[in-house]
Structure formats: structure tokens, C-alpha cells
Amino acid sequence: MPTVIRATGEAKDMTLDELATFVEDARKAGVPGDRPIRAELSYSGKIKEVEIALSQDDS
């Protein structure tokens, strides 16, 4: 079983719809809303990848 949920932009940089899907998946997995999200940004400051731990022990 994965210990994190990870999402990347299909066309390199993430879109709002891709980010919304990531949040929806995290909520469905029972991740609390106060859990920190790790993000990888491009040089232009756009989101390339996001990740969130499923359990507090993995954060």
C-alpha cells in the first residue's frame, strides 16, 4: 500500500483541474485537511508535482 499520494502535471506543469483531483483523492483516502503538502516547482514557479503523506508517521 502506498504511503503517499503523488500527482504530477500531465503536460509538465499542473493545471487547476489536476490539483483539484489530487485534493479529492487525498480527502477520499482520509487525509486530514491540516496535513502539509510537499510540492516541486518549476523554475518559473509553476507546480510540477505534489505529494502528501497518508499517515502522520510518513510526514
PQR file of N, CA, C, O and H, with PARSE charges and radii, in Angstrom:
ATOM      1  N   MET A   1       0.850  -1.180   0.000 -0.4000 1.5000
ATOM      2  CA  MET A   1       0.000   0.000   0.000 -0.0000 2.0000
ATOM      3  C   MET A   1       0.896   1.244   0.000  0.5500 1.7000
ATOM      4  O   MET A   1       1.876   1.299   0.742 -0.5500 1.4000
ATOM      5  N   PRO A   2       0.567   2.232  -0.821 -0.5600 1.5000
ATOM      6  CA  PRO A   2       1.407   3.430  -0.859  0.2800 2.0000
ATOM      7  C   PRO A   2       1.311   4.216   0.446  0.5500 1.7000
ATOM      8  O   PRO A   2       0.279   4.226   1.115 -0.5500 1.4000
ATOM      9  N   THR A   3       2.411   4.869   0.782 -0.4000 1.5000
ATOM     10  CA  THR A   3       2.415   5.681   1.996 -0.0000 2.0000
ATOM     11  C   THR A   3       2.189   7.155   1.677  0.5500 1.7000
ATOM     12  O   THR A   3       2.029   7.975   2.581 -0.5500 1.4000
ATOM     13  H   THR A   3       3.250   4.861   0.238  0.4000 1.0000
ATOM     14  N   VAL A   4       2.175   7.489   0.375 -0.4000 1.5000
ATOM     15  CA  VAL A   4       1.917   8.861  -0.051 -0.0000 2.0000
ATOM     16  C   VAL A   4       0.991   8.851  -1.260  0.5500 1.7000
ATOM     17  O   VAL A   4       0.874   7.850  -1.968 -0.5500 1.4000
ATOM     18  H   VAL A   4       2.305   6.823  -0.359  0.4000 1.0000
ATOM     19  N   ILE A   5       0.346   9.974  -1.477 -0.4000 1.5000
ATOM     20  CA  ILE A   5      -0.386  10.208  -2.721 -0.0000 2.0000
ATOM     21  C   ILE A   5       0.428  11.239  -3.483  0.5500 1.7000
ATOM     22  O   ILE A   5       0.782  12.283  -2.936 -0.5500 1.4000
ATOM     23  H   ILE A   5       0.441  10.787  -0.903  0.4000 1.0000
ATOM     24  N   ARG A   6       0.727  10.949  -4.745 -0.4000 1.5000
ATOM     25  CA  ARG A   6       1.565  11.837  -5.553 -0.0000 2.0000
ATOM     26  C   ARG A   6       0.835  12.122  -6.862  0.5500 1.7000
ATOM     27  O   ARG A   6       0.185  11.245  -7.432 -0.5500 1.4000
ATOM     28  H   ARG A   6       0.440  10.100  -5.189  0.4000 1.0000
ATOM     29  N   ALA A   7       0.956  13.358  -7.323 -0.4000 1.5000
ATOM     30  CA  ALA A   7       0.365  13.741  -8.607 -0.0000 2.0000
ATOM     31  C   ALA A   7       1.338  14.642  -9.346  0.5500 1.7000
ATOM     32  O   ALA A   7       2.029  15.462  -8.741 -0.5500 1.4000
ATOM     33  H   ALA A   7       1.484  14.070  -6.861  0.4000 1.0000
ATOM     34  N   THR A   8       1.382  14.481 -10.648 -0.4000 1.5000
ATOM     35  CA  THR A   8       2.222  15.325 -11.488 -0.0000 2.0000
ATOM     36  C   THR A   8       1.379  15.897 -12.623  0.5500 1.7000
ATOM     37  O   THR A   8       0.335  15.346 -12.974 -0.5500 1.4000
ATOM     38  H   THR A   8       0.821  13.815 -11.139  0.4000 1.0000
ATOM     39  N   GLY A   9       1.833  16.982 -13.177 -0.4000 1.5000
ATOM     40  CA  GLY A   9       1.139  17.576 -14.309 -0.0000 2.0000
ATOM     41  C   GLY A   9       1.337  16.740 -15.557  0.5500 1.7000
ATOM     42  O   GLY A   9       2.458  16.336 -15.863 -0.5500 1.4000
ATOM     43  H   GLY A   9       2.680  17.429 -12.892  0.4000 1.0000
ATOM     44  N   GLU A  10       0.273  16.480 -16.271 -0.4000 1.5000
ATOM     45  CA  GLU A  10       0.357  15.669 -17.488 -0.0000 2.0000
ATOM     46  C   GLU A  10       1.240  16.344 -18.533  0.5500 1.7000
ATOM     47  O   GLU A  10       1.987  15.679 -19.251 -0.5500 1.4000
ATOM     48  H   GLU A  10      -0.638  16.808 -16.022  0.4000 1.0000
ATOM     49  N   ALA A  11       1.147  17.670 -18.612 -0.4000 1.5000
ATOM     50  CA  ALA A  11       1.943  18.435 -19.577 -0.0000 2.0000
ATOM     51  C   ALA A  11       3.030  19.219 -18.839  0.5500 1.7000
ATOM     52  O   ALA A  11       3.219  20.410 -19.091 -0.5500 1.4000
ATOM     53  H   ALA A  11       0.541  18.211 -18.029  0.4000 1.0000
ATOM     54  N   LYS A  12       3.744  18.550 -17.929 -0.4000 1.5000
ATOM     55  CA  LYS A  12       4.828  19.108 -17.115 -0.0000 2.0000
ATOM     56  C   LYS A  12       4.308  19.925 -15.941  0.5500 1.7000
ATOM     57  O   LYS A  12       4.536  19.543 -14.793 -0.5500 1.4000
ATOM     58  H   LYS A  12       3.591  17.583 -17.724  0.4000 1.0000
ATOM     59  N   ASP A  13       3.614  21.043 -16.185 -0.4000 1.5000
ATOM     60  CA  ASP A  13       3.074  21.869 -15.106 -0.0000 2.0000
ATOM     61  C   ASP A  13       1.638  21.453 -14.814  0.5500 1.7000
ATOM     62  O   ASP A  13       0.872  21.149 -15.729 -0.5500 1.4000
ATOM     63  H   ASP A  13       3.429  21.354 -17.117  0.4000 1.0000
ATOM     64  N   MET A  14       1.277  21.442 -13.524 -0.4000 1.5000
ATOM     65  CA  MET A  14      -0.072  21.029 -13.137 -0.0000 2.0000
ATOM     66  C   MET A  14      -1.101  22.093 -13.477  0.5500 1.7000
ATOM     67  O   MET A  14      -0.825  23.292 -13.451 -0.5500 1.4000
ATOM     68  H   MET A  14       1.899  21.689 -12.781  0.4000 1.0000
ATOM     69  N   THR A  15      -2.288  21.618 -13.793 -0.4000 1.5000
ATOM     70  CA  THR A  15      -3.421  22.513 -14.015 -0.0000 2.0000
ATOM     71  C   THR A  15      -4.273  22.552 -12.752  0.5500 1.7000
ATOM     72  O   THR A  15      -4.093  21.731 -11.853 -0.5500 1.4000
ATOM     73  H   THR A  15      -2.513  20.644 -13.814  0.4000 1.0000
ATOM     74  N   LEU A  16      -5.177  23.483 -12.687 -0.4000 1.5000
ATOM     75  CA  LEU A  16      -6.093  23.581 -11.554 -0.0000 2.0000
ATOM     76  C   LEU A  16      -6.926  22.305 -11.426  0.5500 1.7000
ATOM     77  O   LEU A  16      -7.163  21.827 -10.317 -0.5500 1.4000
ATOM     78  H   LEU A  16      -5.323  24.150 -13.418  0.4000 1.0000
ATOM     79  N   ASP A  17      -7.369  21.756 -12.551 -0.4000 1.5000
ATOM     80  CA  ASP A  17      -8.148  20.515 -12.515 -0.0000 2.0000
ATOM     81  C   ASP A  17      -7.325  19.357 -11.954  0.5500 1.7000
ATOM     82  O   ASP A  17      -7.844  18.553 -11.180 -0.5500 1.4000
ATOM     83  H   ASP A  17      -7.177  22.144 -13.452  0.4000 1.0000
ATOM     84  N   GLU A  18      -6.051  19.260 -12.333 -0.4000 1.5000
ATOM     85  CA  GLU A  18      -5.186  18.199 -11.813 -0.0000 2.0000
ATOM     86  C   GLU A  18      -4.967  18.371 -10.315  0.5500 1.7000
ATOM     87  O   GLU A  18      -4.956  17.388  -9.575 -0.5500 1.4000
ATOM     88  H   GLU A  18      -5.629  19.913 -12.962  0.4000 1.0000
ATOM     89  N   LEU A  19      -4.795  19.597  -9.866 -0.4000 1.5000
ATOM     90  CA  LEU A  19      -4.623  19.863  -8.441 -0.0000 2.0000
ATOM     91  C   LEU A  19      -5.898  19.522  -7.675  0.5500 1.7000
ATOM     92  O   LEU A  19      -5.834  18.954  -6.585 -0.5500 1.4000
ATOM     93  H   LEU A  19      -4.804  20.396 -10.467  0.4000 1.0000
ATOM     94  N   ALA A  20      -7.046  19.863  -8.237 -0.4000 1.5000
ATOM     95  CA  ALA A  20      -8.326  19.560  -7.596 -0.0000 2.0000
ATOM     96  C   ALA A  20      -8.523  18.049  -7.473  0.5500 1.7000
ATOM     97  O   ALA A  20      -9.035  17.574  -6.460 -0.5500 1.4000
ATOM     98  H   ALA A  20      -7.098  20.325  -9.122  0.4000 1.0000
ATOM     99  N   THR A  21      -8.125  17.299  -8.485 -0.4000 1.5000
ATOM    100  CA  THR A  21      -8.221  15.840  -8.438 -0.0000 2.0000
ATOM    101  C   THR A  21      -7.324  15.277  -7.342  0.5500 1.7000
ATOM    102  O   THR A  21      -7.719  14.356  -6.627 -0.5500 1.4000
ATOM    103  H   THR A  21      -7.709  17.684  -9.308  0.4000 1.0000
ATOM    104  N   PHE A  22      -6.122  15.827  -7.208 -0.4000 1.5000
ATOM    105  CA  PHE A  22      -5.200  15.417  -6.145 -0.0000 2.0000
ATOM    106  C   PHE A  22      -5.847  15.635  -4.773  0.5500 1.7000
ATOM    107  O   PHE A  22      -5.816  14.741  -3.927 -0.5500 1.4000
ATOM    108  H   PHE A  22      -5.802  16.575  -7.788  0.4000 1.0000
ATOM    109  N   VAL A  23      -6.425  16.801  -4.552 -0.4000 1.5000
ATOM    110  CA  VAL A  23      -7.066  17.113  -3.268 -0.0000 2.0000
ATOM    111  C   VAL A  23      -8.235  16.161  -3.023  0.5500 1.7000
ATOM    112  O   VAL A  23      -8.408  15.661  -1.912 -0.5500 1.4000
ATOM    113  H   VAL A  23      -6.450  17.527  -5.240  0.4000 1.0000
ATOM    114  N   GLU A  24      -9.028  15.913  -4.045 -0.4000 1.5000
ATOM    115  CA  GLU A  24     -10.169  14.991  -3.918 -0.0000 2.0000
ATOM    116  C   GLU A  24      -9.679  13.584  -3.550  0.5500 1.7000
ATOM    117  O   GLU A  24     -10.268  12.939  -2.682 -0.5500 1.4000
ATOM    118  H   GLU A  24      -8.888  16.319  -4.948  0.4000 1.0000
ATOM    119  N   ASP A  25      -8.619  13.107  -4.193 -0.4000 1.5000
ATOM    120  CA  ASP A  25      -8.063  11.787  -3.891 -0.0000 2.0000
ATOM    121  C   ASP A  25      -7.554  11.720  -2.452  0.5500 1.7000
ATOM    122  O   ASP A  25      -7.757  10.717  -1.767 -0.5500 1.4000
ATOM    123  H   ASP A  25      -8.141  13.631  -4.897  0.4000 1.0000
ATOM    124  N   ALA A  26      -6.896  12.778  -1.994 -0.4000 1.5000
ATOM    125  CA  ALA A  26      -6.388  12.812  -0.621 -0.0000 2.0000
ATOM    126  C   ALA A  26      -7.541  12.779   0.381  0.5500 1.7000
ATOM    127  O   ALA A  26      -7.473  12.070   1.385 -0.5500 1.4000
ATOM    128  H   ALA A  26      -6.731  13.593  -2.549  0.4000 1.0000
ATOM    129  N   ARG A  27      -8.577  13.529   0.114 -0.4000 1.5000
ATOM    130  CA  ARG A  27      -9.744  13.534   1.013 -0.0000 2.0000
ATOM    131  C   ARG A  27     -10.413  12.158   1.058  0.5500 1.7000
ATOM    132  O   ARG A  27     -10.799  11.682   2.125 -0.5500 1.4000
ATOM    133  H   ARG A  27      -8.632  14.105  -0.702  0.4000 1.0000
ATOM    134  N   LYS A  28     -10.548  11.525  -0.113 -0.4000 1.5000
ATOM    135  CA  LYS A  28     -11.150  10.182  -0.167 -0.0000 2.0000
ATOM    136  C   LYS A  28     -10.325   9.173   0.610  0.5500 1.7000
ATOM    137  O   LYS A  28     -10.875   8.224   1.169 -0.5500 1.4000
ATOM    138  H   LYS A  28     -10.235  11.912  -0.980  0.4000 1.0000
ATOM    139  N   ALA A  29      -8.999   9.367   0.654 -0.4000 1.5000
ATOM    140  CA  ALA A  29      -8.110   8.473   1.392 -0.0000 2.0000
ATOM    141  C   ALA A  29      -8.110   8.770   2.886  0.5500 1.7000
ATOM    142  O   ALA A  29      -7.452   8.068   3.654 -0.5500 1.4000
ATOM    143  H   ALA A  29      -8.553  10.138   0.200  0.4000 1.0000
ATOM    144  N   GLY A  30      -8.844   9.805   3.308 -0.4000 1.5000
ATOM    145  CA  GLY A  30      -8.954  10.128   4.724 -0.0000 2.0000
ATOM    146  C   GLY A  30      -7.838  10.992   5.269  0.5500 1.7000
ATOM    147  O   GLY A  30      -7.654  11.070   6.484 -0.5500 1.4000
ATOM    148  H   GLY A  30      -9.379  10.375   2.684  0.4000 1.0000
ATOM    149  N   VAL A  31      -7.084  11.646   4.388 -0.4000 1.5000
ATOM    150  CA  VAL A  31      -6.006  12.524   4.845 -0.0000 2.0000
ATOM    151  C   VAL A  31      -6.624  13.784   5.451  0.5500 1.7000
ATOM    152  O   VAL A  31      -7.434  14.441   4.797 -0.5500 1.4000
ATOM    153  H   VAL A  31      -7.234  11.583   3.401  0.4000 1.0000
ATOM    154  N   PRO A  32      -6.258  14.136   6.690 -0.5600 1.5000
ATOM    155  CA  PRO A  32      -6.837  15.331   7.313  0.2800 2.0000
ATOM    156  C   PRO A  32      -6.400  16.610   6.596  0.5500 1.7000
ATOM    157  O   PRO A  32      -5.315  16.673   6.019 -0.5500 1.4000
ATOM    158  N   GLY A  33      -7.253  17.612   6.644 -0.4000 1.5000
ATOM    159  CA  GLY A  33      -7.004  18.864   5.948 -0.0000 2.0000
ATOM    160  C   GLY A  33      -5.830  19.673   6.466  0.5500 1.7000
ATOM    161  O   GLY A  33      -5.360  20.583   5.782 -0.5500 1.4000
ATOM    162  H   GLY A  33      -8.135  17.560   7.114  0.4000 1.0000
ATOM    163  N   ASP A  34      -5.345  19.359   7.662 -0.4000 1.5000
ATOM    164  CA  ASP A  34      -4.214  20.126   8.202 -0.0000 2.0000
ATOM    165  C   ASP A  34      -2.859  19.476   7.908  0.5500 1.7000
ATOM    166  O   ASP A  34      -1.830  19.955   8.385 -0.5500 1.4000
ATOM    167  H   ASP A  34      -5.727  18.620   8.217  0.4000 1.0000
ATOM    168  N   ARG A  35      -2.848  18.391   7.127 -0.4000 1.5000
ATOM    169  CA  ARG A  35      -1.593  17.714   6.785 -0.0000 2.0000
ATOM    170  C   ARG A  35      -0.828  18.523   5.746  0.5500 1.7000
ATOM    171  O   ARG A  35      -1.425  18.937   4.752 -0.5500 1.4000
ATOM    172  H   ARG A  35      -3.684  18.002   6.739  0.4000 1.0000
ATOM    173  N   PRO A  36       0.471  18.765   5.933 -0.5600 1.5000
ATOM    174  CA  PRO A  36       1.268  19.543   4.973  0.2800 2.0000
ATOM    175  C   PRO A  36       1.412  18.816   3.625  0.5500 1.7000
ATOM    176  O   PRO A  36       1.445  17.587   3.565 -0.5500 1.4000
ATOM    177  N   ILE A  37       1.495  19.596   2.566 -0.4000 1.5000
ATOM    178  CA  ILE A  37       1.690  19.092   1.211 -0.0000 2.0000
ATOM    179  C   ILE A  37       3.097  19.472   0.767  0.5500 1.7000
ATOM    180  O   ILE A  37       3.542  20.597   0.995 -0.5500 1.4000
ATOM    181  H   ILE A  37       1.469  20.595   2.615  0.4000 1.0000
ATOM    182  N   ARG A  38       3.798  18.529   0.130 -0.4000 1.5000
ATOM    183  CA  ARG A  38       5.105  18.812  -0.455 -0.0000 2.0000
ATOM    184  C   ARG A  38       4.887  19.080  -1.932  0.5500 1.7000
ATOM    185  O   ARG A  38       4.158  18.342  -2.595 -0.5500 1.4000
ATOM    186  H   ARG A  38       3.436  17.615  -0.055  0.4000 1.0000
ATOM    187  N   ALA A  39       5.510  20.126  -2.454 -0.4000 1.5000
ATOM    188  CA  ALA A  39       5.363  20.477  -3.870 -0.0000 2.0000
ATOM    189  C   ALA A  39       6.725  20.714  -4.497  0.5500 1.7000
ATOM    190  O   ALA A  39       7.628  21.269  -3.871 -0.5500 1.4000
ATOM    191  H   ALA A  39       6.102  20.726  -1.916  0.4000 1.0000
ATOM    192  N   GLU A  40       6.854  20.286  -5.739 -0.4000 1.5000
ATOM    193  CA  GLU A  40       8.039  20.578  -6.532 -0.0000 2.0000
ATOM    194  C   GLU A  40       7.636  21.615  -7.570  0.5500 1.7000
ATOM    195  O   GLU A  40       6.672  21.424  -8.311 -0.5500 1.4000
ATOM    196  H   GLU A  40       6.120  19.836  -6.247  0.4000 1.0000
ATOM    197  N   LEU A  41       8.383  22.718  -7.616 -0.4000 1.5000
ATOM    198  CA  LEU A  41       8.059  23.805  -8.532 -0.0000 2.0000
ATOM    199  C   LEU A  41       9.053  23.861  -9.686  0.5500 1.7000
ATOM    200  O   LEU A  41      10.203  23.442  -9.553 -0.5500 1.4000
ATOM    201  H   LEU A  41       9.166  22.874  -7.014  0.4000 1.0000
ATOM    202  N   SER A  42       8.594  24.383 -10.815 -0.4000 1.5000
ATOM    203  CA  SER A  42       9.480  24.617 -11.949 -0.0000 2.0000
ATOM    204  C   SER A  42      10.244  25.916 -11.702  0.5500 1.7000
ATOM    205  O   SER A  42       9.946  26.643 -10.755 -0.5500 1.4000
ATOM    206  H   SER A  42       7.660  24.724 -10.923  0.4000 1.0000
ATOM    207  N   TYR A  43      11.221  26.203 -12.547 -0.4000 1.5000
ATOM    208  CA  TYR A  43      11.984  27.449 -12.409 -0.0000 2.0000
ATOM    209  C   TYR A  43      11.086  28.673 -12.554  0.5500 1.7000
ATOM    210  O   TYR A  43      11.395  29.738 -12.020 -0.5500 1.4000
ATOM    211  H   TYR A  43      11.463  25.612 -13.316  0.4000 1.0000
ATOM    212  N   SER A  44       9.981  28.526 -13.271 -0.4000 1.5000
ATOM    213  CA  SER A  44       9.058  29.653 -13.444 -0.0000 2.0000
ATOM    214  C   SER A  44       8.053  29.758 -12.293  0.5500 1.7000
ATOM    215  O   SER A  44       7.192  30.638 -12.302 -0.5500 1.4000
ATOM    216  H   SER A  44       9.730  27.661 -13.706  0.4000 1.0000
ATOM    217  N   GLY A  45       8.162  28.857 -11.295 -0.4000 1.5000
ATOM    218  CA  GLY A  45       7.295  28.917 -10.127 -0.0000 2.0000
ATOM    219  C   GLY A  45       5.998  28.143 -10.258  0.5500 1.7000
ATOM    220  O   GLY A  45       5.150  28.204  -9.368 -0.5500 1.4000
ATOM    221  H   GLY A  45       8.862  28.143 -11.288  0.4000 1.0000
ATOM    222  N   LYS A  46       5.829  27.413 -11.359 -0.4000 1.5000
ATOM    223  CA  LYS A  46       4.614  26.608 -11.544 -0.0000 2.0000
ATOM    224  C   LYS A  46       4.769  25.265 -10.854  0.5500 1.7000
ATOM    225  O   LYS A  46       5.882  24.759 -10.710 -0.5500 1.4000
ATOM    226  H   LYS A  46       6.518  27.363 -12.082  0.4000 1.0000
ATOM    227  N   ILE A  47       3.649  24.684 -10.426 -0.4000 1.5000
ATOM    228  CA  ILE A  47       3.665  23.399  -9.737 -0.0000 2.0000
ATOM    229  C   ILE A  47       3.899  22.278 -10.746  0.5500 1.7000
ATOM    230  O   ILE A  47       3.184  22.168 -11.742 -0.5500 1.4000
ATOM    231  H   ILE A  47       2.745  25.095 -10.543  0.4000 1.0000
ATOM    232  N   LYS A  48       4.912  21.442 -10.479 -0.4000 1.5000
ATOM    233  CA  LYS A  48       5.201  20.288 -11.321 -0.0000 2.0000
ATOM    234  C   LYS A  48       4.680  19.004 -10.686  0.5500 1.7000
ATOM    235  O   LYS A  48       4.194  18.113 -11.383 -0.5500 1.4000
ATOM    236  H   LYS A  48       5.493  21.531  -9.670  0.4000 1.0000
ATOM    237  N   GLU A  49       4.783  18.911  -9.349 -0.4000 1.5000
ATOM    238  CA  GLU A  49       4.417  17.691  -8.640 -0.0000 2.0000
ATOM    239  C   GLU A  49       3.993  18.040  -7.228  0.5500 1.7000
ATOM    240  O   GLU A  49       4.545  18.958  -6.621 -0.5500 1.4000
ATOM    241  H   GLU A  49       5.177  19.635  -8.782  0.4000 1.0000
ATOM    242  N   VAL A  50       3.014  17.312  -6.699 -0.4000 1.5000
ATOM    243  CA  VAL A  50       2.598  17.459  -5.306 -0.0000 2.0000
ATOM    244  C   VAL A  50       2.530  16.076  -4.671  0.5500 1.7000
ATOM    245  O   VAL A  50       2.306  15.070  -5.344 -0.5500 1.4000
ATOM    246  H   VAL A  50       2.567  16.566  -7.192  0.4000 1.0000
ATOM    247  N   GLU A  51       2.728  16.056  -3.368 -0.4000 1.5000
ATOM    248  CA  GLU A  51       2.746  14.791  -2.629 -0.0000 2.0000
ATOM    249  C   GLU A  51       2.247  15.048  -1.215  0.5500 1.7000
ATOM    250  O   GLU A  51       2.520  16.092  -0.623 -0.5500 1.4000
ATOM    251  H   GLU A  51       2.910  16.873  -2.821  0.4000 1.0000
ATOM    252  N   ILE A  52       1.507  14.072  -0.682 -0.4000 1.5000
ATOM    253  CA  ILE A  52       1.048  14.172   0.700 -0.0000 2.0000
ATOM    254  C   ILE A  52       1.134  12.796   1.345  0.5500 1.7000
ATOM    255  O   ILE A  52       0.793  11.791   0.721 -0.5500 1.4000
ATOM    256  H   ILE A  52       1.286  13.223  -1.163  0.4000 1.0000
ATOM    257  N   ALA A  53       1.590  12.750   2.592 -0.4000 1.5000
ATOM    258  CA  ALA A  53       1.690  11.501   3.327 -0.0000 2.0000
ATOM    259  C   ALA A  53       0.303  11.047   3.764  0.5500 1.7000
ATOM    260  O   ALA A  53      -0.532  11.861   4.158 -0.5500 1.4000
ATOM    261  H   ALA A  53       1.867  13.566   3.099  0.4000 1.0000
ATOM    262  N   LEU A  54       0.066   9.743   3.689 -0.4000 1.5000
ATOM    263  CA  LEU A  54      -1.218   9.196   4.108 -0.0000 2.0000
ATOM    264  C   LEU A  54      -1.341   9.097   5.618  0.5500 1.7000
ATOM    265  O   LEU A  54      -2.442   9.179   6.162 -0.5500 1.4000
ATOM    266  H   LEU A  54       0.744   9.082   3.369  0.4000 1.0000
ATOM    267  N   SER A  55      -0.210   8.921   6.299 -0.4000 1.5000
ATOM    268  CA  SER A  55      -0.258   8.835   7.763 -0.0000 2.0000
ATOM    269  C   SER A  55       0.692   9.864   8.356  0.5500 1.7000
ATOM    270  O   SER A  55       1.630  10.313   7.697 -0.5500 1.4000
ATOM    271  H   SER A  55       0.684   8.854   5.857  0.4000 1.0000
ATOM    272  N   GLN A  56       0.446  10.223   9.574 -0.4000 1.5000
ATOM    273  CA  GLN A  56       1.280  11.195  10.272 -0.0000 2.0000
ATOM    274  C   GLN A  56       2.714  10.710  10.396  0.5500 1.7000
ATOM    275  O   GLN A  56       3.644  11.516  10.380 -0.5500 1.4000
ATOM    276  H   GLN A  56      -0.316   9.859  10.110  0.4000 1.0000
ATOM    277  N   ASP A  57       2.906   9.380  10.523 -0.4000 1.5000
ATOM    278  CA  ASP A  57       4.237   8.800  10.675 -0.0000 2.0000
ATOM    279  C   ASP A  57       5.099   8.991   9.429  0.5500 1.7000
ATOM    280  O   ASP A  57       6.326   9.009   9.531 -0.5500 1.4000
ATOM    281  H   ASP A  57       2.151   8.725  10.536  0.4000 1.0000
ATOM    282  N   ASP A  58       4.482   9.135   8.253 -0.4000 1.5000
ATOM    283  CA  ASP A  58       5.203   9.273   6.991 -0.0000 2.0000
ATOM    284  C   ASP A  58       5.527  10.712   6.634  0.5500 1.7000
ATOM    285  O   ASP A  58       6.237  10.952   5.658 -0.5500 1.4000
ATOM    286  H   ASP A  58       3.485   9.121   8.170  0.4000 1.0000
ATOM    287  N   SER A  59       5.027  11.679   7.396 -0.4000 1.5000
ATOM    288  CA  SER A  59       5.241  13.082   7.033 -0.0000 2.0000
ATOM    289  C   SER A  59       6.561  13.617   7.525  0.5500 1.7000
ATOM    290  O   SER A  59       6.880  14.783   7.295 -0.5500 1.4000
ATOM    291  H   SER A  59       4.450  11.484   8.189  0.4000 1.0000
TER
END
